[in-house]
């Protein structure tokens, strides 16, 4: 049976037959029973609209291009979603990136201001302008160091997640293998790197 979704508004969420089938598979597993799968209308052709795994409050947790959902079997889909959920939980707060970026912009503006003072004003004005630059420099360095450590820890955690999932569920490795063969995916490079890390790690452990 063909599905038609005419009159969908941009950004409107909808549920198609594939969503219902995969939700049925998700509800059979207590780990996924509270989650829902929906699509969001982004363009003229609804068949190109992405999928989102949502929590019970309808907040988007995982984004998936339709090629991903179409390529995976039910068991591969569930194993992939399990790993992606753990990835989401390990993500650093976006606020850290915004704070470091803002401080970097403020530091750059302070440097530009200091250069102007050096050219047009007295040495006393220059000394007064140096203070804020040094303070911003110190704050940016401290927060940047904290962010770098948090991100490094997040990457380590995610690699550990992939190894555990791959060791406990071969369907996860099968899912990654299928994803890396799909051209032009938004995260194709990430999936390839994850699969390569798993294969390299298992190769080292067996040697």
ABEGO torsion letter per residue (X at the ends): XBBBBBGBBBGBBBBBAAAAAAAAAAAABAAAAABBBBBBBABABAAABBBBBBBAAGBBABBBBAAAAAABBAAAAAAAAAAAAAAAAABBBAAAAAAAAAAAAAAAAAAAAAAAAAAABBAAAAAAAAAAAAAAAAAAAAAAAAAAAAAAAAAAAAAAAAAAAAAABAAAAAAAAAAAABBGBAAAAAAAAAAAAAAAAAAAAAX
